Amino acid sequence: MPSIGFRLTTSYALALSATMIAFGAAVYWERTASTAREAELQLDGRLVAEVEFTRTALEQVAKRTGTVASGMRILGREADTSWVLANEVRAYLEGLRDYLWIVDETGYPIFTSSAASGIGGEAVKSVKNVMLRQPLQQAQGTLDLVPGSARFRYYLMPVDSAGPHVRALLLAAQPQPDDRGPQQLLITMIFMAPIILVASAVLGSWLAGRSLQPVDVMIEELRAIQDGRSLHRRLAVPTGDDEISRLGTQLNAMLGRVEQSFMALRRFTADASHELKTPLMVLRAGVERSLTHPKTPSEIVGVLDETLRQINQMGELVTNLLTLARADEGRSALQVSQTDLRALVLDAKETAEILGEQQEVSVTFELPASRLVVPVDAARIRQLLMNLITNAIKYTPAGGRVVIRLSEDVDNVLLEVQDSGIGIAPGDTPNVFERFWRADPARTRTGDRPGSGLGLAIAKWIVGAHGGTIGVQSRPGRGSTFTATLPKVPADSSGAPFGDP
């Protein structure tokens, strides 16, 4: 799952993108609308100026000539009289590119510009309705003159002093907004948006990392506390009263409660193990005395043998618990000295062969030809070796084979114990060094292969206390290989704790 910093940065970038799109759309829309309004205002001003200029021109011609229109009789219709503009006025007005109409008092057009002459009948009717309003006065508005096109803005002005035949003139034109401004703005936003987004994402990532840095520090400190011996440590709580500070305070409070429970459990385990040793010794002595007494009935001997076996197993369990309890408290220091591991393994050879004969398992040793001297605690390494050998023989069926190897490389010494036993399932191998863990019914304390379930846990502690590592490779039905790696350089002899009690 992505980290919180990555998710915060992504969310920030998405929110910023949405905000930028909304803001850009609003700015573009407002700029477009503003450009359109500005074009309309400019057009209105131009229309007023041109209408005023046209009216002035008509009035000057009327003052000089008496009229700006002349009449002509249409053949066949003597009652109809049409008026046309004087030539000098017509010549001037025909140069206009806008839509211009000049009508007489009956609403008949005295003059129509070349642009306006091409509009349809409905548009002409709309113009006529506007120009024949009563009372006639100056007016501005919009007309739909060309279907499918933008509406035209117009300016209507009555004309009273340009002769008896001129009533009003109307000038119309379409707004022509300058789209270069909005388009340039759009191009600029499209160009700048990725740059702003990338810069903001980088800045957001930096801010998220900086904000979450105290959390990373807490995680590292919590990881260091997991060894079980550092529960006295507390997290560095940032100043302030924000969420991270409150989290650190609550974690410290929780660590305090865990430490108290942890220490109480350790003390109980150590005290109980210590207190059980004496009663077990008394029980063992009593049972052994009864077994050797000549008057003990034969039917009781079998019961006493089983009792002695159970007492020995319980004694082994108590000893192992006491060992781990002392290791957890850091009171099990190593007595490190230069030790010949080859000789140490050879010392365990006889015991291993005896155990193998009892289980009908062949035990062989593959050792270097010369001495192999390293700084270790000889007693603990002997305990490690016997735990691994006993474990291998216990889970190897009759007729199987156990091989103990000792070798070295540049920096380490390798101790391997390989068996051809029942093996361990792949999903169970990470748990074999946990306390009291059992993979299957064959690994129970009351089955055919009884045990305390602490031997491998102690083996891991011994190797870890020497600064080494231990691992296992196994396949069900094909056996297992336990490999302990011990460094040649002396390790801290304080004795590392092992996990939870």
C-alpha positions in Angstrom: 0.0 0.0 0.0 1.4 3.5 -0.8 2.8 5.5 2.0 0.8 8.3 3.7 3.1 10.9 2.2 2.5 9.6 -1.3 -1.2 9.5 -0.8 -1.2 13.0 0.7 0.9 14.3 -2.3 -1.4 12.6 -4.8 -4.6 13.9 -3.1 -3.1 17.4 -2.9 -2.1 17.2 -6.6 -5.6 16.0 -7.6 -7.3 18.7 -5.5 -5.0 21.3 -6.9 -5.7 20.1 -10.5 -9.5 20.3 -9.9 -9.1 23.7 -8.4 -6.9 24.9 -11.2 -9.4 23.6 -13.8 -12.4 25.2 -12.1 -10.5 28.5 -11.5 -9.2 28.5 -15.1 -12.6 27.8 -16.5 -14.1 30.6 -14.4 -11.3 33.1 -15.5 -11.7 32.1 -19.1 -15.4 32.4 -19.0 -15.2 35.8 -17.3 -12.5 37.0 -19.7 -14.6 35.9 -22.7 -17.8 37.5 -21.3 -15.8 40.7 -20.5 -14.4 40.7 -24.0 -17.9 40.3 -25.4 -19.3 43.1 -23.2 -16.4 45.4 -24.2 -17.0 44.6 -27.9 -20.7 45.5 -27.4 -19.9 48.7 -25.6 -17.5 49.7 -28.3 -20.0 48.8 -31.0 -22.7 50.8 -29.3 -20.4 53.8 -29.2 -19.5 53.4 -32.9 -23.1 53.0 -33.9 -24.1 56.2 -32.0 -21.2 58.1 -33.6 -22.0 56.9 -37.1 -25.7 57.6 -36.7 -24.9 61.1 -35.4 -22.6 61.7 -38.3 -25.1 60.4 -40.8 -27.8 62.6 -39.4 -25.5 65.6 -39.4 -24.7 64.9 -43.1 -28.4 64.7 -44.0 -29.2 67.9 -42.2 -26.4 69.8 -43.9 -27.5 68.6 -47.3 -31.1 69.6 -46.4 -30.0 73.1 -45.4 -28.1 73.5 -48.7 -30.6 72.0 -51.1 -33.8 72.2 -49.2 -34.4 68.4 -49.1 -32.4 65.2 -49.2 -35.0 63.2 -51.2 -36.7 63.7 -54.5 -40.0 62.2 -55.6 -40.7 60.1 -58.6 -44.0 58.8 -59.9 -44.3 55.0 -60.4 -46.0 54.2 -63.7 -49.5 52.7 -63.3 -49.9 53.7 -59.7 -50.3 57.4 -59.5 -51.2 57.3 -55.8 -47.9 55.8 -54.8 -44.9 58.1 -54.5 -41.4 56.8 -53.7 -38.6 58.9 -52.5 -35.0 58.4 -53.1 -32.0 60.1 -51.5 -30.1 62.8 -53.3 -27.2 61.4 -55.3 -24.5 63.2 -53.1 -26.0 61.7 -50.0 -26.4 58.2 -51.5 -22.8 58.2 -52.7 -21.6 58.8 -49.2 -23.9 56.3 -47.5 -23.2 53.4 -49.9 -19.7 53.3 -48.6 -20.9 52.1 -45.2 -20.3 48.4 -44.4 -23.0 48.3 -41.7 -26.7 47.7 -42.0 -28.4 51.1 -42.6 -32.0 52.0 -43.2 -33.5 55.4 -43.7 -37.3 55.6 -43.9 -39.9 58.2 -44.7 -42.9 59.1 -42.6 -44.8 56.1 -44.1 -42.1 53.6 -43.1 -41.0 53.2 -46.7 -37.2 52.8 -47.0 -35.7 55.8 -48.7 -32.3 54.2 -48.5 -31.0 50.7 -47.7 -27.3 49.9 -47.6 -25.9 47.2 -49.7 -25.3 44.9 -46.7 -28.9 45.4 -45.5 -30.5 44.8 -48.8 -29.8 41.0 -48.6 -31.7 40.2 -45.5 -34.9 38.1 -45.5 -38.5 39.3 -45.2 -38.8 38.5 -41.5 -35.7 40.5 -40.7 -37.1 43.4 -42.8 -40.4 43.2 -40.9 -38.5 43.3 -37.6 -36.6 46.4 -38.7 -39.8 48.1 -39.9 -41.6 47.4 -36.6 -38.7 49.1 -34.7 -38.6 52.1 -36.9 -42.4 52.7 -36.8 -42.8 52.7 -33.1 -44.9 55.4 -31.6 -43.8 57.6 -30.1 -40.6 57.5 -32.1 -37.5 58.2 -30.0 -33.9 57.2 -29.7 -33.5 53.5 -28.9 -30.8 50.8 -28.7 -31.3 47.0 -28.7 -30.8 43.8 -30.6 -32.2 42.3 -33.8 -32.1 38.9 -35.3 -31.2 39.8 -38.9 -29.3 36.7 -40.1 -30.6 33.3 -39.1 -28.0 31.2 -37.3 -25.8 34.2 -36.6 -25.3 36.3 -33.5 -27.9 39.0 -32.9 -27.2 42.5 -34.3 -27.0 45.5 -32.1 -28.8 48.6 -33.5 -29.2 52.3 -32.8 -32.4 54.1 -33.9 -32.5 57.9 -34.2 -35.4 60.1 -35.3 -34.5 62.7 -37.9 -36.6 66.0 -37.9 -34.5 68.5 -39.7 -33.4 66.6 -42.8 -36.4 67.5 -44.9 -40.1 66.6 -45.0 -39.6 63.1 -46.3 -37.0 61.7 -43.8 -38.4 60.3 -40.6 -35.8 58.0 -39.0 -32.6 56.1 -39.6 -31.4 52.8 -38.1 -27.9 51.5 -38.1 -27.1 47.9 -37.1 -24.0 45.8 -36.9 -22.8 42.5 -35.3 -20.4 42.6 -32.3 -17.0 41.4 -33.3 -15.3 40.4 -30.0 -11.5 40.2 -30.1 -10.9 36.5 -29.3 -7.2 36.9 -29.1 -7.2 37.8 -25.5 -9.2 34.8 -24.2 -7.3 32.5 -26.6 -3.9 33.8 -25.4 -5.1 33.4 -21.8 -6.1 29.8 -22.5 -2.8 29.0 -24.2 -1.0 30.5 -21.2 -3.0 28.5 -18.7 -2.4 25.3 -20.7 1.3 26.0 -20.8 1.6 27.0 -17.1 -0.7 24.4 -15.6 1.7 21.4 -15.8 4.6 23.6 -14.5 2.5 24.8 -11.5 1.2 21.3 -10.9 4.6 19.7 -10.9 6.1 22.4 -8.7 3.1 22.1 -6.3 3.4 18.3 -6.2 7.1 18.6 -5.4 6.4 21.2 -2.7 3.5 19.1 -1.4 5.7 16.0 -1.3 8.3 18.0 0.6 5.8 19.4 3.0 4.2 15.9 3.6 7.6 14.4 4.3 8.4 17.2 6.6 5.1 16.9 8.4 5.4 13.1 8.7 9.1 13.1 9.7 8.2 12.9 13.4 6.1 9.8 12.6 9.1 8.2 10.8 11.2 9.0 13.9 8.6 7.3 16.1 8.6 4.2 13.8 12.4 3.9 14.0 12.3 4.2 17.8 9.4 1.7 18.1 11.4 -0.7 15.9 14.4 -0.4 18.2 12.1 -1.0 21.2 10.8 -4.3 19.8 13.9 -6.3 21.1 12.1 -6.6 24.4 15.0 -5.1 26.4 14.4 -1.5 25.5 10.9 -1.0 26.8 12.3 1.6 29.2 12.9 3.9 26.2 10.3 6.5 25.3 9.4 8.3 22.0 10.5 11.8 21.4 7.3 13.8 21.4 7.2 16.9 19.2 6.3 20.2 21.0 2.8 21.4 20.5 -0.6 20.0 20.8 -1.2 18.6 17.3 -2.2 15.1 16.3 1.3 13.7 16.1 2.2 15.1 19.6 -0.9 13.5 21.1 -0.1 10.2 19.3 3.4 10.2 20.7 2.1 10.9 24.2 -0.4 8.0 24.0 2.2 5.7 22.6 4.5 6.6 25.5 1.7 5.9 28.0 1.1 2.5 26.3 4.8 1.7 26.4 4.8 2.4 30.1 1.9 0.0 30.7 3.5 -2.6 28.4 6.8 -2.3 30.2 5.1 -2.9 33.6 3.3 -5.9 32.3 6.4 -7.2 30.6 8.6 -6.8 33.6 6.0 -8.4 35.9 5.7 -11.4 33.6 9.5 -11.7 33.4 9.8 -11.6 37.2 7.0 -14.2 37.5 8.6 -16.5 35.0 12.0 -16.2 36.6 10.7 -16.5 40.2 8.4 -19.4 39.3 11.2 -21.3 37.5 13.6 -20.7 40.3 11.1 -21.7 43.0 10.2 -24.9 41.1 13.7 -26.2 40.9 14.0 -27.2 44.6 10.7 -29.1 44.7 11.6 -30.9 41.5 15.0 -31.9 42.9 13.2 -33.3 46.0 10.8 -35.2 43.9 13.5 -36.6 41.7 15.5 -37.7 44.7 12.5 -39.4 46.3 11.6 -41.2 43.2 15.1 -42.4 42.6 15.4 -43.6 46.2 12.2 -45.5 45.8 13.4 -47.1 42.6 16.6 -48.3 44.2 14.9 -49.5 47.4 14.9 -53.3 47.4 11.4 -53.5 49.0 9.7 -51.5 46.3 7.0 -53.7 44.7 7.6 -54.5 41.1 4.2 -53.2 40.0 5.2 -49.8 41.4 8.5 -49.6 39.5 6.9 -48.9 36.2 4.9 -46.0 37.7 8.0 -44.6 39.3 9.9 -44.8 36.0 7.2 -42.8 34.2 7.1 -40.3 37.1 10.8 -39.9 37.0 10.6 -39.3 33.2 8.0 -36.6 33.7 10.0 -35.0 36.5 13.1 -34.9 34.3 11.1 -33.3 31.5 9.6 -30.7 33.9 13.1 -30.0 35.2 14.3 -29.4 31.7 11.4 -27.1 31.0 12.1 -25.1 34.3 15.8 -24.9 33.4 15.0 -23.6 29.9 12.4 -21.1 31.2 14.9 -19.8 33.8 17.6 -19.5 31.1 15.3 -17.4 28.9 14.0 -15.3 31.7 17.5 -14.4 32.7 18.4 -13.6 29.1 15.3 -11.4 28.8 16.4 -9.4 31.8 20.0 -9.2 30.5 21.4 -11.1 33.5 22.7 -14.0 31.5 26.1 -12.7 30.5 28.4 -14.7 28.2 31.8 -15.9 29.4 33.6 -15.4 26.1 37.1 -17.0 25.6 39.1 -18.3 22.8 37.7 -21.8 22.2 38.5 -24.6 19.8 35.1 -25.4 18.2 36.4 -28.5 16.7 37.3 -29.9 20.1 34.0 -28.7 21.4 32.0 -30.6 18.8 34.1 -33.7 19.3 33.2 -33.6 23.0 29.6 -33.8 22.1 30.2 -36.7 19.7 29.8 -39.5 22.2 26.6 -38.2 23.6 25.2 -37.6 20.1 26.1 -41.2 19.1 24.4 -42.6 22.2 21.2 -40.6 21.5 21.4 -41.8 17.9 21.7 -45.5 19.0 18.6 -45.2 21.2 16.6 -43.9 18.3 18.3 -46.1 15.7 19.6 -43.0 13.9 23.0 -42.7 12.3 25.0 -39.7 13.5 28.1 -38.6 11.6 30.5 -35.6 11.9 32.2 -33.6 9.1 34.9 -31.5 10.8 37.9 -29.5 9.6 41.3 -31.2 9.9 42.8 -28.5 12.1 41.7 -26.5 15.1 39.1 -23.8 14.7 39.6 -21.2 17.5 37.0 -18.4 17.9 35.9 -16.2 20.8 32.7 -17.8 22.2 31.1 -19.0 25.5 32.0 -22.7 25.4 29.2 -23.7 27.7 26.5 -21.9 25.7 27.9 -23.2 22.4 27.8 -26.7 23.8 24.2 -26.1 24.8 23.4 -24.8 21.3 25.0 -27.9 19.7 23.2 -30.3 21.9 19.9 -28.6 21.4 20.2 -28.8 17.6 21.5 -32.4 17.7 18.7 -33.6 20.1 16.1 -31.8 18.0 17.4 -33.5 14.8 17.5 -37.0 16.3 14.1 -36.6 17.9 12.4 -35.8 14.6 14.3 -38.4 12.5 12.6 -41.8 12.1 14.6 -45.0 12.8 17.0 -45.7 10.0 17.5 -42.0 9.3 20.7 -40.0 9.3 22.0 -36.9 11.1 25.1 -35.0 9.9 26.9 -32.4 12.0 29.2 -30.1 9.9 31.7 -27.5 11.0 33.3 -25.1 8.5 34.4 -21.5 8.1 34.6 -18.7 5.6 36.5 -15.4 5.8 34.4 -13.8 8.6 32.3 -16.5 10.1 32.2 -20.1 11.4 29.3 -22.2 10.2 27.7 -25.0 12.3 25.2 -27.1 10.4 23.0 -29.9 11.7 21.3 -31.8 8.9 18.7 -34.6 9.4 16.6 -36.8 7.1 13.6 -36.5 9.4 10.0 -35.5 8.9 10.8 -31.9 7.9 8.9 -28.7 8.3 6.2 -27.2 6.0 7.3 -23.9 4.2 4.7 -21.9 6.0 5.9 -23.1 9.4 9.7 -22.4 9.1 9.4 -18.7 10.2 7.9 -19.9 13.5 10.2 -22.7 14.6 12.3 -20.5 16.8 9.3 -19.2 18.7 8.7 -20.3 22.3 6.4 -23.3 22.8 5.6 -23.4 19.1 4.5 -26.7 17.6 4.1 -27.3 13.9 2.1 -30.5 14.1 0.9 -33.2 16.6 4.2 -34.9 16.2 5.8 -32.0 18.0 3.9 -32.1 21.3 5.1 -32.6 24.8 3.0 -35.7 25.3 3.5 -37.4 22.0 6.1 -39.8 20.8 8.6 -37.0 20.6 8.1 -35.0 23.8 9.9 -31.8 24.5 9.5 -28.4 26.1 9.4 -26.4 22.9 12.1 -24.1 24.1 15.2 -25.7 22.7 15.3 -23.8 19.4 14.3 -20.5 21.2 17.3 -20.9 23.4 19.5 -21.8 20.4 18.4 -18.6 18.7 19.2 -16.6 21.8 22.7 -18.1 22.1 23.5 -17.4 18.5 22.1 -13.9 18.7 24.1 -13.2 21.9 27.2 -14.1 20.0 26.3 -11.6 17.2 25.4 -14.4 14.8 22.4 -15.7 13.0 20.5 -19.0 12.8 18.2 -20.3 10.1 16.6 -23.4 8.8 16.0 -25.0 5.4 13.5 -27.8 5.3 11.1 -29.8 3.1 8.3 -32.0 4.4 9.5 -35.6 4.3 13.0 -34.7 3.2 14.5 -33.5 6.4 15.8 -30.2 7.8 19.1 -28.3 7.9 19.8 -25.8 10.8 22.7 -23.5 10.2 24.2 -21.3 12.9 26.6 -18.6 11.8 29.0 -17.3 14.4 31.3 -14.3 13.8 35.0 -14.7 14.3 35.2 -11.2 15.8 34.2 -11.1 19.5 30.6 -10.0 20.2 29.2 -8.1 23.1 29.1 -10.5 26.0 26.2 -8.9 27.8 23.7 -11.4 26.4 21.1 -10.3 24.0 17.4 -10.9 25.1 15.2 -13.0 23.0 11.7 -11.8 22.1 8.8 -12.0 24.5 8.7 -14.2 27.6 
